[in-house]
Amino acid sequence: SVPFLVRLFPSLLTKFVYLNFLAFPLFVDFRRPELLVNNTISLHLTSEPGVTVGIWHTVPGSRGAEAQGKDQRWYEEALGDAHPVIIYLHGNGGTR
């Protein structure tokens, strides 16, 4: 019966293969990364009209003391300074 159901509902296959409806660890608010990772904030960037990408911006430990107590504007300006930026693409789970 499983192949029959997959044939009728192909979206079921992607749900069970990728399990992107599960958020792990459980009961964690991924919109508040500062509770999980030091020196991190959640931002949303508009890459083109109608496309918004959610990101976490984490500064390295060497700039941790400088980042303490700073607001979102400081993190946005830190993206444009001379320090390198590493982009980590986590996958398609729907959570960061």
C-alpha positions in Angstrom: 0.0 0.0 0.0 2.9 2.4 0.5 3.9 2.5 -3.2 0.3 3.2 -4.0 0.0 6.1 -1.6 3.3 7.6 -2.8 2.0 7.3 -6.4 -1.2 9.1 -5.4 0.5 11.7 -3.2 4.1 12.3 -4.3 4.5 15.1 -1.7 4.4 12.4 1.0 7.6 11.0 -0.3 9.5 14.3 0.1 8.0 14.7 3.6 9.3 11.3 4.7 12.7 11.6 3.0 13.6 15.0 4.2 11.5 15.2 7.4 11.4 19.0 7.0 8.2 19.2 9.1 10.3 18.3 12.2 12.2 21.0 14.1 15.1 19.6 16.1 15.9 20.3 18.9 12.4 20.4 20.1 10.8 23.5 21.7 13.5 25.9 20.5 12.7 29.3 19.1 14.9 29.6 16.1 13.9 33.2 15.6 15.9 34.0 18.8 19.4 32.6 18.0 21.0 34.7 20.8 19.5 32.2 23.2 21.3 29.3 21.4 24.6 30.8 20.0 26.7 33.6 21.4 27.1 36.8 19.4 24.3 35.9 16.9 21.2 37.7 15.7 18.5 36.9 13.1 18.2 39.1 10.0 16.2 39.1 6.9 17.8 40.1 3.6 16.0 41.0 0.4 18.0 39.5 -2.4 15.7 40.6 -5.2 12.1 41.9 -5.3 9.8 39.4 -3.7 12.6 37.2 -2.3 13.5 37.5 1.3 16.1 35.2 2.9 16.3 34.7 6.7 19.9 34.5 8.0 21.7 34.3 11.3 24.7 36.6 11.6 27.3 35.2 14.0 30.5 37.2 14.6 33.6 35.2 15.5 34.8 34.8 19.1 37.6 37.2 18.5 35.0 40.0 18.0 32.8 38.6 20.8 33.7 41.3 23.4 33.0 44.0 20.8 29.6 42.5 19.9 28.3 42.3 23.5 25.2 44.4 23.9 25.1 45.7 20.3 21.9 46.1 18.4 20.9 44.9 14.9 22.4 47.9 13.2 25.9 47.1 14.5 25.6 43.6 13.1 24.4 44.9 9.7 27.3 47.3 9.6 29.7 44.4 10.5 28.6 42.6 7.4 30.0 45.4 5.3 33.4 45.9 7.0 36.7 44.5 5.9 36.3 41.1 7.7 35.6 38.1 5.6 32.1 36.5 5.5 31.5 32.8 5.5 28.2 31.6 4.2 27.0 28.2 5.5 24.1 26.7 3.6 22.4 24.3 6.1 20.0 22.5 3.8 16.3 22.5 3.2 14.8 21.7 6.6 13.0 25.1 6.9 14.8 26.0 10.1 18.1 27.6 10.7 
